[in-house]
Amino acid sequence: MFTSEAPLRESVRRSRLTPEHEATVTATLPAIGANIGEIARVFYAGMFAEHPELLANTFNRGNQRSGAQQKALAASVATFATMLVTPEGPDPVDMLSRIAHKHVSLGITPDQYEIVHHYLFAAIAEVLGEAVTPEVAEAWTEVYWLMADVLIAAEKDLYSTAGVAAGDVFRDAVLASRRELSDRVTEFTFEVPDAPGAFSDARAGQYTSLGVTMADGARQLRQYSLVNWDDQGFTVVVQRDGEVSTALLDATAVGDRVDATLPAGDLVLGEDDTTPVVLVSSGIGSTPMVGMLSALVAGAGARDITVIHSDVSEESYAQRDVTKGLLDALASQGSTVRRHRSYTGAGERVTLADLEIPAGADWYLCGGNSFLQDVRAQLAALPATAPASVNYELFSPNDWLLGE
């Protein structure tokens, strides 16, 4: 499932508050912004109390426990509202694109926005009390539905690219093989015998949501980047971290079935075959980069490719061998290849100023928040290597990138 950002950007451009509501939102944005974290907490608590099936089968319980999902909601609502009332406000298109892809990977449908609206505005009223006059409630209702309508339209477009109805993204996946890459990381290959070709149109860098039934009966979902895919199925890499990954590693054997969603994600390798490519990752963030390298090898064209990776140690860099094999294959096809590795356990750090990096490249980044913040700050300080584009995938739901 993938579309360009052009329709989404046009939908955002058309989003406008009425003058009366714009004045109300401008006046109340500081109060809403200051309390949005508590509003989000109350919202999720109320919604899950009356709809426990959403926490069990759709939302990731680990993200809820950590508060990451609440932060994501706070960031998205505040960012969109700021855009509506501030001409020079943040551009929310990247954020909304990421949310839309995440939603379709979970099978979210338009009717669920009504549920969210009900509990979100109950939470706003509870937290802000008498400050929420009918006029304030009406203005922020318009903010919500402007944002929801943009997302619903974007998600409709994504579902249509796969030729499926809204929410019809789950397919039976059967574990065909598993291979240990390190003591914490295992490669899983799944087949989809009842849906041949379901993963054929995946774009390099995309992910699938895998749903595993837990001991308490809940079906928990987590996204995993695709490293390989074909008409028969797909391959992902799983690191021991969290409830779903632990269940896959400890309780999923060859022949077992899991739910898998059609490919989604907006961190995708560009189709231009002349622009240099820089792939930057930390830890298990190497996984979408392996998928991109696999696609570059399959493209069989000469490219300028730089791979930069940070890990704890050489031993913990689980995909180092497969990365080397793919880069060797690219070099044999005539590509210019550079590979830079640093290991934090040895006190090393990715320092872009010390590396040979082409100017005018498309950059693709995936890793932990602090790592990406550091790389982004360094990149901004190196005008000589100014990128053509910078594209991100984050480990956490909280989209800090838009607040800077």
C-alpha positions, 0 to 999 in steps of 0.5 A: 500500500503506497501512494505519493504524498501529493493527494495528502498534501492537497488535502492538508492545503484545503484544511481551513478553520472558520474565522470564528473557530480559528480565533477560538483555537488560537486563544485556547491552543496554549491551554490545550497544548499544556494539558494535551499529555493529561488529556491523552492519558484520560482519553485512552483510559476512558476508551479502553475501559469501555472498549477493551477489545481495542487494547487487546487486539489493535493497540500495542500494550507495550506502547500504552504502558510506556506512554509512547502512544499518548505522546504520539497523539499529543504531538499529532493534534497539537501539530495539526492545530498549530498548522491551522492557526499559524501561517508559518506553523509546522508542515504536518504532511510527513506526520500525517503520512506516517500516521495513515500508513500505520493506521492501514497496517492496523486495519483502522476503518473510518467508523473508529474515528467516531469512537476516538472523537467521543472519548477524546472530547470527554477527556478534554472536558474532564481535564479542562473543566469549565474552560471548555465552553460550547464555543471551545468544544465546537472549535476543537471539534472542527480541528479534530474532524479536519484532521480526521478527514485528511487521514480518512482520505489518505487511508482510503487511497492507500487501501485502494492501491491494494484493491481492498476494502477499508480494514481488509489487510490481514492475511494468514501467514505460516512460518516456513523457516527461522534462522538465528542471526545473533543471540537476540536477533532471528530471521523469520520467513513466512509464506502466505499460501491462501494469498499468493502475490499479496506481498508482490507489490511491497516497496523497499523499506516498507513493513508488515504488522504481525499479529500474535495471539497471547496467552490471555487471548489478546491479539497483539500487533507490531510492525516489522520491516521487510527484508525480502518478499516475493509472490509466496511470502516475506522475510522479517527480522525480529529482535528480542524486545517487547511482548510480540517479539518475545512471543515470536522468538519463544513460542512460534515454531515452523508451521505456526500461523500468525496474522500479517498485514499487507505492506505499508510504510512511507519510508520507501526507496525512491525510484530514481536510479541516478541519485546517490543513496545514503542509508543510515541506521542503528541497531535493528534499524538496519532491517529496512536498509537491508530491504533497500539494498536487496531492491538495489541489487535486484535493480541491477543498475550502477548506483552511488551507495553509502551505508552508515551503521551504528551498533553496540559491537560487531557481534551485536550487528546482526545483519552485518554479513548479509549487508556485506554480501549485498554491498559486494553484489552491488560493487560487482554490478558497477556501483560505487559502494562505501560502508561505515560502521561504528560501535558504541561499546568501543566508545565510537560515534557516527561522525559525518564530518569524518566520512566520505559522503556524496552531495545531493543524495537521498538519505534514509534513516532508521534507528532510535530517537537520540541517534536520529536526532544526532545524525540530523543535527550533524547533517544540517551542519554539513552544507557541503553534503546537502541532501536531495531528501531526508527520509525517516523511520522511527522506533517509537510512535512519538514523532519528535521530528516535526517539533523541531 
